[in-house]
Amino acid sequence: MNVSALVARCCCILGLAASLSMAQDQVQGIAADDAAMLAAINKARSTIKQFFDAFAHPQPGQKAFLVKVAFTEDGQVEHIWLADLDFSAAKPKGVIANEPQLKKLRFKQTVQFDPAHISDWMYIDHDKVVGAYTTRVLRERMSPEERKKFDLEAPYTF
């Protein structure tokens, strides 16, 4: 196994570990016109170059690279975190890192996705999350008790 493949596998393991707390989260319904969530998605999309730069050339302490992608099934849209990212093919792919509600998808399933459907991104830099704009919106909407529990369970800090 070459060094790049080994690094990719390590990133997969770390990415799935970082997303375990996400896998336990309940899916939250968000209105399609939710201003704060739309602003978070726009921020993620406008800063995606930062993610790709770090993903292509991770610095020491940077790990667990994930993207959140919108999937549609029977008119239902769900934004799902993907880990173990592979952008080497014409159509990128990743591993589902949280429990989806869409019937045709499952936790830890490898899926192809359209990069135009990326709605968020994140990675860990020295145990601090970078990106995760939609998660930040949801975190801010939590009660103090819920936020404390979320922060204790997350393998990173905000």
C-alpha positions in Angstrom: 0.0 0.0 0.0 1.5 3.4 -0.9 1.7 6.3 1.4 -1.3 8.2 -0.2 -3.5 5.2 0.2 -2.4 4.7 3.8 -3.1 8.4 4.5 -6.5 8.1 2.8 -7.4 5.1 4.9 -6.4 6.9 8.1 -8.5 9.9 7.2 -11.4 7.6 6.6 -11.1 6.1 10.1 -10.7 9.5 11.7 -13.5 10.9 9.6 -15.9 8.1 10.7 -14.8 8.5 14.3 -15.4 12.3 14.1 -18.8 11.6 12.7 -20.0 9.0 15.3 -21.6 11.7 17.3 -23.4 12.9 14.2 -24.6 9.3 13.6 -26.3 9.4 16.9 -28.0 12.7 16.2 -31.7 12.8 15.3 -32.6 14.1 11.9 -34.1 17.6 12.3 -36.6 19.0 9.9 -35.5 22.4 8.6 -37.7 24.6 6.4 -36.4 25.0 2.9 -36.6 28.8 3.4 -34.8 28.8 6.8 -32.7 32.0 6.5 -30.0 31.0 9.0 -29.6 27.6 7.4 -29.5 29.0 3.9 -26.8 31.5 5.0 -24.8 28.6 6.5 -25.0 26.7 3.2 -24.0 29.7 1.2 -21.1 30.3 3.6 -20.0 26.7 3.2 -20.2 26.9 -0.6 -18.4 30.2 -0.8 -15.5 28.8 1.3 -15.3 25.4 -0.2 -11.8 26.2 -1.6 -10.5 26.3 1.9 -11.8 22.7 2.4 -10.3 21.4 -0.9 -6.9 23.1 -0.2 -6.7 21.4 3.2 -8.0 18.1 1.9 -5.4 18.1 -0.9 -2.5 19.2 1.3 -3.4 18.5 5.0 -1.1 20.1 7.5 -0.1 18.4 10.7 -3.1 18.2 13.0 -5.7 18.4 10.2 -7.9 15.3 9.9 -11.4 14.0 9.5 -12.4 15.6 6.3 -16.2 15.4 5.6 -18.7 17.0 3.3 -22.4 17.3 3.7 -24.4 16.5 0.5 -28.0 16.9 -0.3 -29.7 13.7 -1.5 -33.2 13.5 -2.8 -35.6 10.5 -2.8 -39.2 10.7 -3.7 -39.2 14.5 -3.3 -37.7 14.3 0.1 -34.3 16.1 0.6 -31.8 15.1 3.2 -28.4 16.6 3.9 -26.0 13.8 4.8 -22.4 13.8 6.1 -19.9 11.8 4.0 -16.5 10.7 5.1 -13.7 8.7 3.4 -13.9 11.0 0.4 -12.5 10.1 -3.0 -12.4 12.9 -5.6 -10.2 10.9 -8.0 -12.9 9.7 -10.3 -15.2 11.6 -12.6 -18.0 11.3 -10.0 -16.7 11.6 -6.4 -17.7 9.3 -3.7 -17.8 9.0 0.1 -19.1 6.9 3.0 -22.3 7.9 4.7 -21.3 9.1 8.2 -24.7 9.5 9.9 -27.9 7.5 10.0 -30.0 8.6 7.0 -33.8 8.7 6.9 -34.0 8.2 3.2 -34.9 4.5 2.6 -32.4 3.8 -0.2 -29.4 4.9 1.9 -27.7 3.5 5.0 -25.0 4.3 7.5 -21.5 3.5 6.2 -22.7 2.9 2.6 -20.4 4.2 -0.1 -22.2 6.5 -2.4 -21.4 8.7 -5.4 -22.4 12.3 -5.3 -22.6 15.5 -7.3 -20.2 18.1 -5.9 -22.8 20.8 -6.8 -25.0 19.2 -4.0 -22.4 19.9 -1.3 -24.1 21.9 1.4 -21.4 22.0 4.0 -17.9 20.8 4.8 -15.7 20.3 7.8 -12.4 19.0 9.1 -10.6 18.9 12.4 -7.6 21.1 12.9 -5.8 20.3 16.2 -9.1 19.1 17.8 -11.0 22.2 16.7 -13.7 21.9 14.0 -13.3 24.1 10.9 -16.3 24.7 8.7 -19.5 22.7 9.8 -21.6 25.9 9.2 -24.9 24.0 9.3 -23.9 22.2 12.4 -23.1 25.5 14.1 -26.6 26.8 13.3 -28.2 23.6 14.8 -25.9 23.8 17.8 -26.9 27.4 18.4 -30.5 26.4 18.4 -30.0 23.8 21.2 -30.9 24.5 24.7 -27.9 25.0 27.0 -28.3 21.4 28.3 -28.4 19.9 24.8 -25.4 22.0 23.7 -23.4 20.9 26.7 -24.3 17.2 26.0 -23.5 17.6 22.3 -20.1 19.3 23.1 -19.2 16.5 25.6 -20.0 13.8 23.0 -18.2 15.5 20.0 -14.6 14.4 19.4 -13.7 18.0 18.7 -14.4 21.6 19.9 -16.1 24.5 18.3 
